[in-house]
Amino acid sequence: MVVGVVVLVVLVAAAVAVFVARRGQGPTPSATPVPTVTSPSATTTTLMTAPLTGLPVTPGMSLDHPAVAIKISDVRQAHPQIGVDKADIVFTEPIGVAYTRLLAVFHSQLPSLVGPVRSVRPPDAPLLSPLEPVFGNTMGAPWVVSYVDSVGRLDDLGTLRVPRPGAYVLNRSRPLPDHVFVKPRTLMGLSKFTKPPAPYFSYAADLASASASSAVGAGTSAVVPYGAGFNMTWRYDAARKRYLRSEPWGPHTTLDGIRVSATNVLVLKVSSSLGKIGTDPGDPVPILKLTDGSGRFVALAGGHSVAGAWSKGPVTDTFVLRTDSGQPLLLAPGNTWVEMPGAAATVTIR
């Protein structure tokens, strides 16, 4: 990715001692081979597939490394973003009223630059822990960082936890605080984590076998509200067999002019409350009820949709997703965007 003629300079490398202390935490690194994932469909063929997309591994694809998760600003001044189109999974987190932030997970592709990078929030721990990723962010309120450190199974390498030369760079032409960018591969090289992620979702053998395609419910568009006048919109492009994303102000397009798109759009309705965890300093923020939580979902793929119920146990557990027919949800092979509006939000599917 190229950031015009902007001068990129290395971000502060303060608090190296904190970083060194953190490096010893988390799972013991291992040279775990790339996992073989068996498709959950009725096919008898076993394929070597990418764990976070369900797509077959192609020659030259490197998957023997941990996932890298990056917290990305999603306010209007943060656009155009860089690298988000290369993520295997992206979670849209409600940060406040009419205010969202992205949690992008990279594994099958590691772009050269991603951002703008923003701070940690409580949902990051339950969303990321099943993946055991390297996590890039701009730190956060003390109580939020303490919570994520205490319960999260991840290597939190925020901006104050990397030694010189750092993985973070500044774009001084961008407005603060949306001026920080990160090099995912460099960040990954600073971590002791080496284990590839386990599969996060279950995948069908192909698009036609996905749960949404089989259910043939309406699914050519989805409007997902995060507050008054703040809707995320997905529209199906039949020629590309992908959903195209729009932000409240227009098409979601990267700096390189790439329209953000997804094979799967998974909308999870999630309850939340404004609060704090622990006694460390910092203001209250929305806390999503993900750990030991449950709710409704609708999944879109191939121009169709299927509804069902989700549940999640401890922080380290993945989501359990079952359709209203009682079957496990099977996504289409490809990338997935997860939208997480409030439990009472009216999501419009057509």
matplotlib code that plots the C-alpha trace (Angstrom):
import matplotlib.pyplot as plt

x = [0.0, 1.2, 0.4, 0.8, 3.8, 3.2, 6.3, 6.1, 8.1, 8.6, 6.1, 7.3, 9.0, 8.4, 8.0, 10.2, 10.4, 6.6, 6.9, 9.6, 7.5, 4.5, 6.5, 6.6, 2.9, 0.5, 0.7, 4.1, 5.1, 5.4, 6.1, 2.6, 2.0, -0.7, -4.0, -5.9, -9.6, -12.2, -15.2, -18.3, -20.5, -21.6, -18.7, -16.1, -13.2, -10.8, -9.0, -6.2, -8.0, -7.2, -8.6, -10.2, -11.7, -12.3, -10.7, -8.3, -4.6, -3.0, 0.7, 2.9, 0.3, 2.0, -0.3, 2.3, 2.1, -0.3, -3.2, -2.6, -5.5, -5.6, -8.0, -9.0, -10.7, -14.0, -15.0, -15.4, -12.1, -10.3, -11.2, -9.9, -8.5, -5.6, -5.5, -8.9, -9.9, -7.3, -8.6, -10.0, -12.5, -13.6, -15.8, -17.7, -17.8, -20.3, -18.2, -20.9, -24.1, -23.5, -19.9, -18.1, -14.6, -13.3, -11.4, -9.7, -8.1, -5.4, -3.9, -4.1, -2.9, -0.7, -0.8, 2.3, 0.4, -2.9, -4.8, -5.6, -5.0, -7.0, -7.4, -8.4, -12.0, -13.5, -15.1, -11.6, -10.8, -13.8, -13.7, -10.0, -9.1, -10.2, -7.7, -4.7, -3.5, -0.8, -2.8, -2.0, -3.6, -2.9, -3.4, -6.4, -7.9, -6.0, -9.0, -9.7, -6.0, -6.0, -9.1, -7.9, -4.5, -6.1, -8.6, -7.5, -5.5, -3.6, -0.3, -1.2, 1.6, 0.1, 2.1, 3.8, 4.9, 7.2, 10.9, 12.8, 12.6, 8.9, 6.1, 4.0, 4.4, 2.8, 1.1, 1.4, -1.0, -3.9, -5.9, -5.1, -5.8, -6.3, -2.7, -1.2, -0.6, 1.0, 3.1, 1.4, 4.4, 6.8, 4.5, 4.2, 7.9, 8.1, 5.8, 6.7, 3.4, 4.0, 0.9, -1.6, -5.2, -7.8, -10.9, -13.2, -16.3, -17.6, -17.6, -19.5, -17.7, -18.8, -21.2, -24.2, -23.8, -23.7, -26.6, -27.8, -27.9, -29.8, -32.4, -33.0, -34.3, -34.2, -30.6, -29.7, -29.2, -28.8, -29.1, -27.5, -28.2, -25.8, -27.7, -29.9, -28.7, -25.7, -26.4, -24.0, -25.3, -24.4, -25.6, -25.1, -23.2, -24.4, -21.6, -18.9, -20.9, -19.9, -21.5, -20.4, -20.2, -21.3, -20.7, -23.3, -21.6, -21.1, -19.3, -16.6, -13.5, -9.8, -7.0, -6.2, -9.7, -10.8, -14.4, -14.7, -16.6, -17.3, -18.4, -20.3, -22.1, -22.9, -25.1, -25.1, -27.5, -25.6, -26.8, -24.5, -24.3, -22.2, -19.8, -16.4, -14.7, -12.3, -11.1, -8.3, -8.7, -10.7, -14.2, -17.0, -17.5, -19.9, -19.4, -20.9, -22.5, -20.4, -19.0, -21.7, -24.0, -26.6, -28.8, -30.2, -28.2, -28.8, -26.2, -26.0, -24.2, -24.9, -27.8, -29.7, -30.0, -30.6, -31.6, -30.8, -29.4, -25.9, -24.3, -20.9, -19.4, -16.1, -13.8, -11.8, -14.7, -15.8, -19.4, -22.0, -24.2, -27.3, -30.0, -33.6, -33.8, -31.4, -28.4, -24.9, -24.4, -22.1, -20.6, -19.5, -15.7, -14.3, -13.9, -16.5, -17.6, -19.4, -21.7, -22.8, -25.7, -27.7, -30.1, -33.1, -31.8, -34.1, -31.9, -33.5, -32.9, -34.2]
y = [0.0, 3.5, 6.6, 9.2, 11.4, 11.5, 11.2, 8.3, 8.5, 6.0, 6.3, 6.8, 3.7, 4.6, 2.1, -0.6, -2.2, -2.7, -4.4, -6.8, -7.7, -8.5, -10.6, -13.4, -13.7, -15.8, -19.3, -21.0, -20.5, -23.6, -24.5, -25.7, -26.7, -25.1, -26.9, -29.1, -28.2, -30.6, -29.0, -29.5, -30.1, -33.5, -33.8, -36.6, -34.5, -33.2, -30.0, -28.0, -24.7, -21.3, -21.5, -18.0, -18.1, -21.8, -21.2, -23.8, -23.0, -21.8, -22.3, -19.8, -18.9, -18.8, -19.6, -21.0, -17.9, -16.3, -14.1, -10.3, -8.3, -4.5, -2.0, 0.5, 3.8, 4.1, 7.7, 9.8, 11.6, 8.3, 7.5, 6.4, 3.5, 1.4, -2.5, -3.3, -4.9, -7.7, -8.9, -12.4, -11.4, -7.9, -7.1, -3.8, -2.7, -0.1, 2.3, 4.8, 6.3, 6.6, 5.7, 2.4, 1.0, -2.0, -5.0, -6.5, -9.9, -10.7, -14.2, -15.4, -11.9, -9.5, -6.0, -3.8, -1.1, -0.9, 1.9, 4.4, 2.4, 3.2, 2.0, -1.1, -1.6, -4.4, -6.5, -7.1, -9.7, -12.1, -11.5, -12.2, -14.7, -17.8, -16.8, -16.1, -13.3, -10.6, -7.4, -4.0, -0.9, 2.5, 1.3, 2.7, 3.7, 2.0, -0.1, -1.3, -2.3, -4.0, -6.0, -7.1, -8.1, -10.0, -12.1, -12.0, -14.8, -12.5, -10.7, -7.1, -5.1, -1.7, 1.4, 1.7, -1.9, -2.2, -1.6, 0.5, 0.2, 0.1, -1.4, 1.9, 4.9, 8.3, 10.0, 13.7, 14.8, 12.9, 14.6, 13.4, 10.9, 9.1, 9.4, 6.2, 3.2, -0.2, -2.7, -6.1, -8.2, -6.2, -6.3, -10.1, -10.4, -8.7, -11.3, -14.7, -16.1, -18.4, -20.6, -20.3, -19.6, -22.3, -22.0, -19.3, -20.2, -23.3, -23.3, -25.1, -26.7, -23.9, -20.9, -23.1, -25.3, -22.4, -22.2, -18.9, -20.3, -23.3, -21.2, -18.9, -16.1, -12.5, -11.3, -8.9, -6.1, -5.4, -2.1, -2.2, 0.7, 1.9, 5.0, 7.6, 8.3, 6.0, 2.9, 0.5, -0.9, -4.0, -4.6, -7.8, -7.7, -10.8, -10.5, -10.7, -12.8, -10.4, -7.8, -4.2, -2.1, 1.5, 3.8, 6.4, 9.0, 6.8, 3.8, 2.2, 2.6, 2.2, 4.7, 2.5, 2.9, -0.6, -1.0, -3.0, -6.2, -9.5, -13.0, -13.3, -10.7, -12.0, -9.6, -10.5, -8.6, -7.9, -6.4, -3.7, -1.4, 1.6, 0.8, -0.1, -3.3, -3.0, 0.1, 1.4, 5.0, 5.8, 6.7, 4.2, 2.8, 0.4, -3.2, -5.8, -8.8, -11.4, -13.6, -16.0, -14.1, -15.0, -13.4, -13.5, -13.4, -13.2, -14.4, -13.3, -15.1, -15.4, -13.0, -15.0, -15.0, -17.3, -16.4, -18.2, -17.8, -17.3, -18.0, -17.7, -19.2, -18.0, -15.4, -18.0, -19.8, -19.2, -18.4, -21.2, -20.4, -22.4, -21.6, -21.6, -25.2, -26.3, -26.8, -25.4, -22.3, -22.9, -19.8, -19.6, -19.9, -16.4, -13.4, -12.4, -9.1, -9.3, -6.4, -6.1, -3.7, -3.5, -6.2, -3.9, -2.6, -3.0, -4.6, -4.4, -7.4, -7.3]
z = [0.0, -0.8, 1.3, -1.5, -0.9, 2.9, 5.0, 7.4, 10.6, 13.3, 16.2, 19.7, 21.2, 24.8, 27.7, 26.2, 29.7, 29.6, 26.3, 27.6, 30.6, 28.3, 25.9, 28.4, 28.6, 26.5, 25.1, 24.6, 21.0, 18.8, 15.2, 14.6, 11.0, 8.9, 10.0, 7.7, 7.8, 6.8, 5.2, 7.4, 4.3, 3.1, 0.7, 1.2, -0.1, 2.5, 1.4, 2.9, 3.5, 5.1, 8.6, 8.6, 5.1, 4.3, 0.9, -0.6, 0.0, -3.2, -4.3, -2.5, 0.2, 3.6, 6.6, 9.1, 11.3, 13.8, 12.9, 13.2, 14.5, 14.1, 15.6, 12.9, 13.2, 11.3, 11.8, 8.7, 9.1, 9.3, 5.7, 3.3, 5.3, 4.2, 4.1, 5.5, 2.3, 2.8, 6.1, 6.5, 9.2, 10.2, 13.3, 13.4, 17.0, 18.3, 20.3, 21.2, 19.6, 15.9, 16.3, 15.2, 15.1, 13.1, 14.4, 11.4, 11.5, 8.9, 8.2, 4.6, 3.5, 5.4, 3.7, 4.0, 5.9, 7.8, 9.5, 10.9, 14.1, 17.2, 20.8, 22.6, 23.8, 26.0, 23.2, 21.7, 24.4, 23.7, 20.0, 19.5, 22.2, 20.3, 17.6, 19.9, 17.6, 17.7, 18.4, 17.1, 18.6, 20.2, 23.8, 25.6, 29.0, 31.9, 33.0, 29.4, 28.9, 32.3, 31.5, 28.1, 29.5, 32.3, 30.4, 26.7, 25.1, 22.7, 22.4, 22.9, 21.2, 21.4, 20.4, 23.8, 23.8, 20.8, 20.7, 18.2, 15.3, 15.7, 13.6, 13.9, 11.7, 11.6, 8.6, 9.6, 6.9, 8.7, 11.5, 15.0, 16.4, 13.1, 11.9, 13.2, 10.9, 11.4, 9.4, 10.2, 9.2, 11.3, 14.3, 13.9, 13.9, 17.4, 18.9, 20.5, 19.2, 16.2, 16.2, 13.3, 14.3, 14.6, 12.4, 13.7, 11.6, 9.8, 6.0, 3.4, 0.4, -1.9, -2.1, -3.3, -0.2, 2.3, 4.8, 3.4, -0.2, 1.0, 3.0, 0.0, 2.2, 0.9, 1.0, -1.7, 0.7, 4.4, 6.3, 9.7, 12.1, 14.8, 15.7, 14.2, 10.6, 11.0, 8.9, 7.4, 4.1, 2.2, -1.4, -3.4, -6.6, -8.5, -11.1, -8.4, -6.0, -3.2, -1.0, -1.3, 1.8, 2.2, 5.2, 6.2, 4.0, 0.9, -0.6, 1.6, -0.5, 0.5, -0.3, -3.3, -4.7, -3.8, -2.8, 0.4, -0.1, 1.6, 0.6, 3.9, 6.0, 9.5, 11.5, 15.3, 17.5, 20.7, 24.0, 25.5, 28.5, 29.4, 32.2, 33.6, 34.7, 37.7, 39.4, 37.2, 35.8, 32.6, 31.5, 31.1, 27.5, 25.9, 27.0, 24.7, 26.2, 24.3, 27.1, 28.2, 25.9, 23.3, 20.7, 17.2, 13.9, 10.2, 7.7, 4.1, 1.2, -2.5, -2.5, 0.1, 3.9, 6.8, 10.4, 13.7, 17.2, 18.5, 21.8, 23.3, 26.5, 28.1, 26.6, 24.8, 23.1, 19.6, 18.7, 18.4, 15.5, 14.7, 12.1, 13.0, 11.6, 14.2, 11.9, 12.4, 10.3, 7.3, 5.7, 2.1, 1.6, 1.6, 3.8, 6.4, 7.9, 11.2, 12.0, 15.7, 16.1, 19.4, 20.4, 19.7, 16.4, 13.3, 10.7, 7.2, 4.9, 1.4]

ax = plt.figure().add_subplot(projection="3d")
ax.plot(x, y, z, "-o")
ax.set_aspect("equal")
plt.show()
